[in-house]
Amino acid sequence: MVKKSSSIIVGIVSRAIVPFIQLFALYVIVHGHSSPGGGFQGGALLGASILLLRLTVGREGSELVFPERMGTPMSGFGVFIYAFVGVAAMIGGGVYLNYAFLPIGGMQPAELRSLGILLVETGVGIGVMATMIVIFDDIAKGNFHD
Amino acid sequence: MIWEHFPALIPISLLLGALISAPLGIWKRFVSYPIALTAVGISFTSAIVALIYVLNEGSYSYHLGGWFPPIGIEYVIDPLSSFVVLIVVGVGFFVMIYSHRSLQDELSMKEVQFHAVALLYLAGLSGMVVTGDLFNLYVFLEIASLSAYALVAVGEKRATFSAFRYLMLGTIGASFYLLGLGYLYLVTGSLNMADIAKIIPMLHENTLVAVALALMVVGIGLKMALFPLHLWLPDAYTYAPSVGSAYLAPIGTKVSAYVLIRILFTVFQPHYVEEVFPITTIIVWLSATGIIVGSIMAIAQKELKRMLAYSSVAQIGYIGLGIGLANPLGFIGAVLHILNHAMMKAALFLVSGNLRYRFGSTDISHFNQKMRIAMPWTSAVFAVASLSMIGIPPTAGFFSKWYLVLGSIDSGNWFFVVVIALSSLLNAVYFFRVLEKMYLVRQAEHVSLDADKSFHKEFKVKEAPISMLIPTLIFGAAVIVLGLLNALIVNNIIKIAIPNGL
């Protein structure tokens, strides 16, 4: 079981920090394709912010931000976004993951590429975040999902 | 149109199948199996189309994301890869059909997750085969391995322990491969197999290349269960659920053998691995030892699945022997044995799954004639597959051994001929021990029928359900049909696949 931290300072400070970590994580994800960073790094930051809440606020409080039962579906959903963008490009007539062929009207190939990589990075980010939380929750609970 | 995409469709449809079947299966349990089966079906069809395309039009390369190699990742469909990938998804397809009833019996609450993990496992294996990029291969290797650990771990009580051991050793193997790949990238600056193959001849004096080769062979050898690195295998195969071992044993180690062929003969080229750094000599001797040790260990086993697991160690030895001989006949023997052994082992593990379904255990000392009377078809498949394992014509097993013998003679090494002959005798010892109990022991009949009257009622012993029996029969028939058609396969597929300079 994850126990709430007894120190009020730790609790308040981490609650204050978490939104900034998450904002930075979003920046890392959405800016990943034109600067260092990307879905994996941003996802790891997002996951870390939730884990910080799990450790300091306790499970009940942090469940409001990210419910435990959402872990496994979200990690699968992240991978699904990635795979689906690839297949969508195939449906649009290109090869797998060739974003220029995404079937969205009214956009230039360059814009489509930018959009495609953003979608993929978002998928990776969600997957990494959820997987980190699932691993933590499983270890903290001391038993397995059934 | 869609035919251009078949190299990617093979792993991608499996991956998407896993991602779709798991959440829908948690929502409504019964939808997971049809989705999983459809995904494998699409993959199987793509693999068949890929093989036909290659045989008619020649090799084909698919550039992921539209990036050209060596910068982008390419999927290569050539005679060898399309042949092996067809074996992988073909076995996966029929085991998937089989798995429905068997899982309901053994793991009734976990079928949804099991199907998803099995799909990921097949996606990893088929990806390893079709990729033309060494790092992409590592990624698929990890997908396949992590799923394989899960497939083992859901088994009986001791499965967790053997899965943990498999996890540790498997991770070490993958790390060795990655380390070797890192060295190779350091000196060549490329991860594309075809590109590295062009650079290696200029680097024959470079010691880092030799280190890279040694590390990669050790890593892949561990995954392949090459003789002294096979210790994870018997426990993993024995304690996995029946369907789990039916997924693992026929194709898991074979794909690693394929990767070894690719690394030795496509990336490093025969000249390098035979003369500059003669690692094939080491592989061939280790394999020969593995053949004998695996066969002897198999004789000592009392449990059918464990016996089959040790026999797998010996059979991997045959494939390793063919690779290590590094001549065209040995190569034909190795690749043909990848196919034949996949069929034989799939048949045998499905038989053991059938027996477990009806009798609840596969302890050889409990086998008797009643088994054959109750399950005639299952027993027949067992007999055919056993004869093939021993190497009796016209079953498939004979022909791959024949090519291996020819290859040994060709390389002037008569010792390996003795090894193959001796191991065939040892195979005969441990398979006839079982066949004798099933078919020949007469005096046991009365005793067992009397003693097992309650047993008989309790388990309602009769032939396995039809959805389990048909895949078993298909593999059993494949053993004979592929034996009869071996010349066709060798001449039309494997001979084109022989690497240059071998």
Interface residues (C-beta under 8 A of the other chain):
Chain A: P73 G76 F77 V79 F80 A83 F84 G86 V87 M90 G94 V95 Y96 L97 N98 Y99 A100 D146
Chain B: E4 H5 A8 I12 L15 L16 L19 I20 A22 P23 I26 Y62 H63 L64 G65 G66 M109 K110
